[in-house]
Amino acid sequence: MNHIAPGRNAGVYSYDDIDRRFVAERVEQFRAQVERRLSGELTEDEFKPLRLMNGLYLQLHAYMLRIAVPYGVLTARQLRKLAEIGRKYDKGYGHFTTRQNLQFNWIKLEDTPAILHELAEVDMHALQTSGNCVRNVTTDQFVGAARDEVVDGRVYAEILRQWTTLHPEFTFLPRKFKIAIMGSDADRAAIRVHDVGVFAKRNERGEVGFTFYVGGGLGRSPFIGKLIRDWVPEEDFVAYLEAILRVYNQYGRRDNIYKARIKILVHELGQEKFTQEVEEEFARLRGPKYRLAPEVVDEIRRRFGGPAFETLTDEPESFQAAKAANPDFARWVAVNVLAHKVPGYAAATISLKPAGGIPGDATSEQMELIADLADAHSFGELRVSHAQNLVLAHVRQDALFTLWTALEANGLGTPNAGLIGDIIACPGLDYCALANARSIPLAQAISARFADPARQQTIGELGIKISGCINACGHHHVGAIGILGVDKKGEEFYQITVGGDPTLTTAIGDILGPAVTADETVDAIEAIVEVYLSNRHDGERFIDTLKRVGHGPFKERVYAAH
C-alpha cells in the first residue's frame, strides 16, 4: 500500500487555543443546561432553544444530534471519533446529510455533554447546526482539488464560519440561514437554492471577487436565488454579507414561520428594492472596520496548509494496466473519479449508496476503514458531499486500484456517483416528526431496481432526490426526478416532479401528475427511464431530452400503467 504518513492534516483548517477554549466553554455551558433539564429545573419549552443551539433535536423515537463538519472537510482522526461515538452512544452508525454534516439518530439526552466533550477533543462541535442562525457554510466537495477550480472556497467558508459563530446580531434571525460558496465554473454546491449563494471568481487581473445570489431556497415555497451583485471585491466580502443579513434581520417576517425565510422577503420586496436596501446598508458599512484585509485571508489560507504532492504524470502505466485488466475497476474510475489539478492525482468519491442501501448511512466499521484509507492515500483528509457521499480528494492515480480493492471488499465500491443509484434522501417518517411519508424504503427500492452498474452507466447522469415532506430536506425540487412524500387520508403517497436542476442553470421541477403509491413510484421511475432511453439523442442527458420532447411522453407512459 502506498502509505502517506499521518500527522498534521494538510487541507484542514488548524484550530488554535482560542478555538479550543471557546468550544470547551460551550460544552460545559451545555452540560449545566442538560443537568437542569434532567432535574426538572428547566421545562422542555425552556430547554428547546438551548438544545437546538447545540444541534440537539427531539425526533419521533429519540434525540438526534447533528454534528458540524464545516464546509464538509474533516480529518481521518475526526472520522474515527465519529465512528467511536456511533458505536458507544448510538446504534453503530451515522448519517451524512445534504448540509455536509453528520447526524446520530438514537442519542440519549444525558449522554450529550459527554459526546460534545469527546468531539471537542478532536476540534469538532455541534454549534449552529440548528436554530435561527447562520448554519454550516457548504461548498464543493472537491474544493482545493478540482482541475476546474478558480478560487479555493475553503478559505472564504472558514472566514464565514468565524464571522458568523455567535454573531450577536445574527444568532436570532427571523429564520435559519444557509450559505453556500462555489469556486469552480461547474456548480457542485447548488448555490442558487440557498439563502445566499456565493460564486467566487477572478477578474482579468487575477483578483478574487464574488457574485451574490440571494433569496434561493426550497421547502414549502421553492425559489431560485436572484442576482444581487455580480462583483464584490475580496476586501468587501464580509461587509456585503453583513449588509444582506442586516436587511433580512430588519425586514424579515417574525410573525409567520411560513413567511420568515429571506426568499419570501426578496420575493415580496422585489429584486430591485431588496438590492437597493442592501446597497444602502453596504455603503454605510464599507470601510476599515469591515474590510477583509489581505493578511487575514493569507493567514486563514496558511492555516489550511497544503498537501506535499509529488511530481507525477497523469495516466501512469500501472493505472492504465489495472483499468485494462479489470472492467469493474475501469467502470468505477469512469464514474467515481474526478480529474485533479495536480498531475498524477485524482479525487475519488466513496459512494454511501449501495444497491438497496440507505443513502448517506455509514457504519462505525466503515467510517474507521475510510479513515484508514484517508491516512494511507489522501493525506489524512476527506470530504462530505452534499450528495451524502464521502470523498478522498488527493489520491495518487497509481494507488487508485489499491483503494478501490479495499472499498469493494467492504461494500463501498459502488460505481454510481451522479447516476440513478446515487439517490439523495432525507430520513423521512422513519425518524422525522415532520415527515408525511417514508423516504428511506423508497430510496432502497429504487436503487435495488436499478442495481446493475452497467445499466446505470448506460442511463447516464440522472439525479433522483426524495423528500418525506414539503420541507424538502431531500432537495426534491431540483432533482432531475424529484419525489415528494404526501399524506392522503393516512396513507403514504408520492408526487413526482421532473426537470429540476441544482447547477447554475437552476430549475425547479414540474409536477408530472397525481401522486402514486410507493410501489407505483418505483414502476413510474422505470417508465420515465424507458421513455428517456427511447427518445434521447447521442450524448443527451435526461434533462436535455425532457426539454426537447416535453412532459407529454413521460406522463402518458407513467399514468397509462395505472
C-alpha positions in Angstrom: 0.0 0.0 0.0 1.3 3.5 -0.9 1.1 4.9 2.6 1.1 8.6 3.4 2.3 9.2 6.9 -0.5 10.7 9.1 0.2 13.9 11.0 -1.0 17.4 10.8 -3.6 17.2 8.1 -2.9 19.4 5.1 -6.0 20.9 3.7 -7.9 21.0 7.0 -8.1 24.2 9.0 -5.9 24.1 12.1 -7.6 25.2 15.4 -5.6 27.3 17.8 -6.0 27.7 21.6 -8.7 30.3 21.2 -10.9 28.0 19.1 -10.4 25.1 21.5 -11.1 27.2 24.6 -14.3 28.6 23.1 -15.6 25.1 22.2 -14.7 23.7 25.6 -16.5 26.5 27.3 -19.7 25.9 25.3 -19.6 22.2 26.2 -19.5 22.9 29.9 -22.3 25.5 29.5 -24.5 23.0 27.8 -23.6 20.3 30.4 -25.1 22.6 33.1 -28.2 23.2 30.9 -28.7 19.4 30.4 -28.4 18.8 34.2 -31.0 21.5 34.8 -33.3 19.8 32.3 -32.8 16.4 33.8 -33.5 17.7 37.3 -36.7 19.3 36.1 -35.5 22.8 36.8 -36.0 23.6 33.1 -39.2 22.6 31.2 -38.9 21.3 27.6 -40.2 24.6 26.3 -37.4 26.4 28.2 -34.8 23.8 27.2 -35.7 23.6 23.5 -33.9 26.8 22.3 -30.8 25.8 24.3 -30.6 22.3 22.9 -31.2 23.5 19.4 -28.3 25.9 19.6 -26.2 22.8 20.3 -27.5 20.7 17.5 -29.9 18.5 19.5 -33.3 17.7 18.1 -36.1 15.7 19.6 -37.4 13.4 16.8 -40.0 10.6 16.7 -38.2 8.0 18.7 -35.1 9.6 20.3 -32.9 12.7 20.3 -30.9 13.4 17.2 -27.6 15.1 17.4 -26.3 17.0 14.3 -22.6 17.5 14.3 -21.0 20.2 12.3 -18.5 19.4 9.5 -17.6 22.9 8.4 -17.7 23.2 4.6 -17.6 19.3 4.5 -13.9 18.9 5.4 -12.7 16.6 8.1 -9.7 14.6 9.2 -9.2 10.8 9.5 -8.8 11.3 13.2 -12.2 13.1 13.4 -13.9 10.4 11.4 -12.5 7.8 13.8 -14.0 9.8 16.7 -17.4 9.9 14.9 -17.2 6.1 14.4 -16.4 5.7 18.1 -19.3 7.9 19.2 -21.6 5.9 16.9 -20.6 2.7 18.5 -20.6 4.0 22.1 -23.6 6.2 22.2 -25.7 5.3 19.1 -26.5 2.1 17.2 -23.2 1.8 15.4 -23.7 4.1 12.5 -24.1 7.7 11.5 -26.0 9.6 8.7 -24.3 12.1 6.4 -26.6 14.9 5.3 -27.1 17.3 2.4 -25.6 20.1 4.6 -22.3 18.2 4.7 -22.9 17.4 8.4 -23.4 14.1 10.3 -26.4 13.1 12.4 -26.7 10.5 15.1 -30.4 9.4 15.4 -30.5 7.5 18.7 -28.9 9.7 21.3 -29.8 9.9 25.0 -30.1 13.3 26.4 -27.9 12.5 29.4 -25.1 11.4 27.1 -24.9 14.6 25.0 -22.5 16.5 27.2 -20.1 13.6 27.1 -20.4 13.3 23.3 -19.8 17.0 22.9 -16.7 16.8 25.2 -15.3 13.9 23.1 -16.0 15.9 19.9 -14.1 18.9 21.3 -11.1 16.6 21.8 -10.8 16.4 18.0 -11.7 20.0 17.2 -15.4 19.3 16.4 -18.7 20.6 17.8 -22.4 20.9 17.1 -22.7 24.7 17.3 -25.2 26.4 14.9 -26.3 23.2 13.3 -29.9 24.2 14.2 -31.8 27.3 15.3 -32.5 30.6 13.6 -28.8 31.4 12.9 -26.3 31.1 10.1 -25.9 27.4 9.7 -22.9 25.4 8.4 -21.5 27.0 5.3 -21.3 24.5 2.5 -19.1 24.3 -0.6 -17.9 22.0 -3.3 -16.7 18.6 -2.1 -13.8 18.8 -4.5 -12.6 22.2 -3.2 -8.8 22.5 -3.3 -8.6 19.6 -5.7 -10.7 20.0 -8.8 -9.0 20.8 -12.0 -11.7 23.3 -12.9 -11.3 25.3 -9.7 -10.7 29.0 -10.0 -10.9 30.0 -6.3 -10.4 27.8 -3.2 -13.7 28.2 -1.4 -12.5 26.7 1.9 -10.7 29.9 2.8 -13.8 32.0 2.5 -16.1 29.4 4.0 -13.8 29.4 7.1 -13.9 33.2 7.2 -17.7 33.0 7.2 -17.6 30.4 10.0 -15.5 32.6 12.2 -17.5 35.7 11.4 -20.9 34.1 11.9 -20.2 32.0 15.0 -22.3 33.5 17.8 -22.5 36.8 15.9 -24.5 38.9 18.4 -26.8 40.4 15.7 -27.4 37.2 13.7 -27.8 34.5 16.4 -31.6 35.0 16.5 -32.6 35.7 12.9 -36.2 35.5 11.7 -35.4 32.0 10.5 -32.5 29.7 9.8 -30.0 31.0 7.2 -27.9 28.9 4.8 -25.0 30.0 2.7 -23.1 28.1 0.0 -20.0 29.1 -1.8 -18.6 27.7 -5.1 -15.2 28.5 -6.7 -15.4 26.5 -10.0 -17.2 27.1 -13.2 -19.3 24.0 -12.6 -21.6 24.5 -9.6 -21.4 21.5 -7.4 -22.8 23.3 -4.3 -26.3 24.2 -5.6 -25.7 27.9 -4.7 -28.8 29.3 -6.2 -31.1 27.3 -3.9 -29.6 28.8 -0.7 -30.5 31.9 1.3 -27.2 33.3 0.0 -25.2 31.7 -2.8 -21.7 33.0 -3.4 -19.9 32.4 -6.7 -16.1 33.1 -6.2 -14.2 34.1 -9.3 -11.3 36.1 -10.6 -11.3 39.2 -12.9 -8.9 39.8 -15.8 -6.2 41.0 -13.3 -6.5 37.7 -11.3 -8.1 39.4 -8.3 -10.7 37.4 -6.3 -14.2 38.7 -6.2 -17.7 37.3 -5.6 -21.1 37.1 -7.3 -24.0 37.1 -4.8 -27.3 35.4 -5.3 -29.9 35.9 -2.6 -33.3 34.5 -1.8 -33.0 31.0 -3.0 -34.5 28.1 -1.1 -36.7 25.0 -1.4 -39.3 23.8 1.1 -43.0 24.9 1.0 -42.3 27.7 -1.5 -39.3 27.0 -3.7 -37.4 30.0 -5.2 -34.3 30.4 -7.3 -31.8 32.9 -5.9 -31.7 36.3 -7.5 -28.6 38.0 -8.7 -28.0 40.9 -6.3 -24.4 41.9 -7.3 -22.1 40.5 -10.0 -18.8 41.6 -8.4 -17.9 42.2 -4.8 -14.1 42.7 -4.2 -12.5 40.4 -1.7 -11.9 43.2 0.8 -15.7 43.8 0.9 -16.7 40.1 1.2 -17.7 40.3 4.9 -19.2 43.8 4.6 -21.5 42.8 1.8 -22.8 39.7 3.6 -23.3 41.8 6.8 -25.4 44.2 4.8 -27.5 41.3 3.4 -28.1 39.9 6.8 -28.9 43.3 8.4 -31.6 43.9 5.8 -33.0 40.5 6.4 -32.9 40.9 10.2 -34.7 44.2 9.9 -37.4 43.3 7.4 -37.7 39.5 7.7 -41.1 38.3 8.9 -41.1 37.1 12.5 -44.9 36.9 12.8 -45.3 33.9 10.4 -42.9 31.0 10.3 -44.0 30.1 6.8 -43.0 33.6 5.5 -39.9 34.1 7.6 -37.2 33.0 5.2 -35.2 35.5 3.2 -36.6 34.1 -0.1 -40.1 35.4 0.9 -38.6 38.8 1.7 -36.8 39.1 -1.6 -40.0 37.9 -3.4 -42.2 40.4 -1.6 -39.9 43.4 -1.8 -38.8 42.5 -5.3 -35.3 42.1 -6.6 -34.7 45.7 -7.3 -36.0 47.1 -3.9 -34.1 44.4 -2.0 -30.9 45.1 -3.8 -31.4 48.9 -3.2 -31.7 48.2 0.6 -28.6 46.0 0.6 -26.6 48.6 -1.3 -27.6 51.4 1.0 -26.6 49.3 4.1 -23.4 48.2 2.4 -22.5 51.9 1.7 -22.9 52.6 5.5 -20.8 49.6 6.5 -18.0 49.8 3.9 -14.8 51.0 5.5 -11.9 49.9 7.7 -14.0 48.1 10.4 -15.4 45.6 7.9 -12.6 45.4 5.5 -11.3 41.9 4.9 -7.5 42.6 4.9 -5.3 40.5 2.6 -3.1 39.5 5.5 -6.2 38.0 7.2 -7.0 36.0 4.1 -3.4 34.8 3.8 -3.3 33.7 7.4 -6.5 31.7 7.0 -5.1 30.1 3.9 -1.8 29.4 5.6 -3.6 27.5 8.4 -5.1 25.1 5.9 -1.6 24.1 4.9 -1.1 22.2 1.7 -0.6 18.5 0.7 3.0 17.6 -0.1 2.3 16.5 -3.6 4.9 14.6 -5.5 5.9 15.3 -9.1 4.0 12.7 -11.1 2.5 12.3 -14.6 -1.1 11.6 -15.5 -2.2 8.1 -16.5 0.8 6.1 -15.3 1.3 2.7 -16.9 0.2 0.7 -13.8 -3.1 2.7 -13.7 -3.8 2.1 -17.3 -2.9 -1.6 -17.0 -5.3 -2.0 -14.0 -8.2 -0.5 -15.9 -7.5 -2.7 -18.9 -7.3 -5.8 -16.8 -10.4 -5.1 -14.6 -13.6 -3.8 -16.2 -15.2 -3.3 -12.8 -12.4 -1.0 -11.7 -12.5 0.8 -15.0 -16.2 1.5 -14.6 -15.6 2.8 -11.0 -12.9 5.1 -12.3 -15.1 6.4 -15.1 -17.9 7.2 -12.7 -16.4 7.9 -9.3 -13.1 9.6 -10.1 -12.6 13.3 -10.9 -9.6 14.9 -12.6 -7.2 16.6 -10.1 -5.5 19.9 -10.5 -2.1 18.2 -9.8 -0.9 15.7 -12.5 -0.8 12.1 -11.3 -3.5 12.6 -8.6 -7.3 12.2 -8.6 -10.3 12.8 -6.4 -12.3 9.6 -5.6 -15.9 9.6 -4.4 -16.8 6.8 -1.9 -20.4 6.1 -2.6 -22.6 5.6 0.5 -25.4 4.3 -1.8 -25.0 0.6 -2.2 -27.8 -1.1 -4.1 -30.7 -1.4 -1.7 -28.9 0.6 0.9 -29.8 3.7 3.0 -28.5 6.9 1.3 -25.8 8.6 3.5 -25.5 6.0 6.2 -22.1 4.6 7.2 -21.4 2.1 10.0 -18.8 2.7 12.6 -16.7 0.0 10.9 -17.0 1.6 7.5 -16.0 5.0 8.9 -12.9 3.5 10.5 -11.9 1.8 7.3 -12.4 5.1 5.3 -10.3 6.9 8.0 -7.5 4.4 7.4 -7.8 4.8 3.7 -7.7 8.6 4.1 -4.5 8.3 6.1 -3.0 5.9 3.5 -4.0 7.7 0.3 -5.2 11.2 0.9 -3.0 13.0 3.5 -5.4 12.1 6.3 -8.2 14.3 4.9 -11.6 13.6 3.5 -14.8 15.4 2.5 -18.5 15.1 2.9 -20.5 15.9 -0.2 -24.0 17.5 -0.3 -25.0 14.3 -2.2 -24.4 12.3 1.0 -21.2 10.6 -0.1 -17.6 10.8 1.1 -14.6 11.9 -1.0 -10.8 11.3 -0.8 -9.6 14.4 -2.6 -5.9 13.7 -3.2 -5.3 10.1 -4.3 -2.3 9.1 -6.4 -3.6 7.6 -9.7 -1.2 4.7 -9.3 -2.9 4.0 -5.9 -6.5 4.0 -7.1 -6.6 0.3 -7.8 -5.4 -0.5 -4.2 -8.0 2.0 -2.9 -10.8 0.5 -5.0 -9.9 -3.0 -4.0 -10.3 -2.1 -0.3 -13.5 -0.3 -0.9 -15.0 -3.1 -3.0 -14.2 -5.7 -0.3 -16.1 -3.7 2.3 -19.3 -2.7 0.3 -18.1 0.8 -0.5 -17.0 0.4 -4.1 -20.4 1.1 -5.8 -19.7 3.0 -9.1 -22.8 5.3 -9.1 -21.7 8.9 -8.4 -24.1 11.1 -10.2 -26.0 8.2 -11.7 -29.6 7.0 -10.9 -28.4 4.9 -8.0 -26.8 8.0 -6.3 -30.1 8.9 -4.6 -30.4 11.8 -2.2 -33.0 11.2 0.5 -34.0 12.7 3.8 -34.6 10.4 6.9 -38.3 10.7 6.3 -41.0 9.2 8.5 -38.7 6.6 9.9 -37.1 9.3 12.1 -38.5 12.8 11.4 -41.6 14.1 13.3 -42.3 16.5 10.4 -42.5 13.9 7.7 -45.6 12.7 5.9 -44.1 9.6 4.3 -41.0 7.4 4.4 -38.1 8.2 2.2 -35.6 5.5 3.1 -37.6 2.4 2.0 -38.5 4.1 -1.3 -34.8 5.0 -2.0 -33.8 1.4 -1.2 -36.5 0.0 -3.6 -35.5 2.3 -6.4 -31.7 1.7 -6.0 -32.4 -2.1 -5.9 -34.4 -1.8 -9.2 -31.5 -0.1 -10.9 -28.8 -2.1 -9.2 -26.9 -3.2 -12.3 -23.9 -0.9 -12.6 -23.7 -1.3 -16.4 -27.4 -0.3 -16.8 -26.8 2.8 -14.6 -23.8 3.8 -16.7 -25.9 3.4 -19.9 -28.6 5.6 -18.4 -26.0 8.2 -17.5 -26.4 11.3 -15.4 -29.8 11.3 -13.7 -30.2 12.5 -10.2 -33.1 11.3 -8.0 -33.9 13.3 -4.9 -36.5 12.2 -2.3 -38.2 14.3 0.5 -40.6 12.9 3.1 -42.4 16.2 3.4 -42.7 19.7 1.9 -39.7 21.0 3.9 -37.6 19.4 1.1 -34.6 18.3 3.1 -34.0 15.8 0.2 -33.9 18.7 -2.3 -36.6 17.0 -4.5 -37.5 20.3 -6.2 -34.1 20.3 -8.0 -33.9 16.6 -8.8 -33.9 15.6 -12.5 -36.5 13.3 -11.0 -37.9 14.6 -7.7 -40.1 12.6 -5.3 -42.2 14.2 -2.5 -43.9 12.2 0.2 -47.5 13.3 0.9 -50.3 12.1 3.2 -53.6 11.1 1.7 -56.1 10.2 4.4 -53.5 8.5 6.4 -51.8 6.7 3.6 -48.3 7.4 2.1 -48.3 8.7 -1.5 -45.6 10.2 -3.6 -45.7 13.1 -6.0 -43.2 13.0 -8.9 -41.5 16.0 -10.4 -39.2 16.2 -13.5 -36.8 18.7 -14.9 -35.1 20.0 -11.7 -31.6 21.3 -11.9 -29.3 22.3 -9.0 -26.5 23.9 -11.0 -26.1 27.5 -12.2 -28.8 26.9 -14.7 -31.1 26.2 -11.8 -34.6 24.9 -12.4 -37.5 23.8 -10.2 -39.0 20.6 -11.4 -42.6 20.4 -12.7 -45.2 18.0 -11.2 -45.8 15.2 -13.6 -49.2 14.2 -12.4 -51.2 12.8 -9.5 -49.4 11.3 -6.6 -48.9 7.5 -6.6 -48.2 4.7 -4.1 -44.7 3.6 -3.1 -44.9 0.5 -5.4 -46.3 2.6 -8.2 -43.5 5.1 -7.8 -40.8 2.6 -8.4 -42.6 1.5 -11.6 -43.1 5.1 -12.6 -39.3 5.8 -12.4 -38.8 2.7 -14.6 -41.3 4.1 -17.1 -39.7 7.5 -17.1 -36.2 6.0 -17.8 -37.6 3.9 -20.6 -39.1 6.9 -22.3 -35.9 8.8 -21.9 -33.8 6.0 -23.4 -36.1 5.5 -26.3 -36.1 9.3 -27.1 -32.6 10.5 -26.3 -30.1 11.6 -28.9 -26.4 10.6 -28.7 -24.8 12.2 -25.6 -28.1 13.8 -24.4 -28.7 13.9 -20.6 -32.1 13.2 -19.2 -33.0 16.9 -18.6 -31.9 17.7 -22.2 -34.2 15.1 -23.6 -37.0 16.2 -21.4 -36.7 19.8 -22.6 -36.7 18.7 -26.2 -39.6 16.3 -26.2 -41.7 17.8 -23.4 -43.5 16.2 -20.5 -46.2 14.5 -22.6 -44.5 11.2 -23.5 -43.3 10.7 -19.9 -46.7 11.5 -18.4 -48.5 9.3 -20.9 -46.3 6.3 -20.1 -46.4 6.7 -16.3 -50.1 7.1 -16.0 -51.1 4.7 -18.7 -49.8 1.9 -16.5 -52.3 2.9 -13.8 
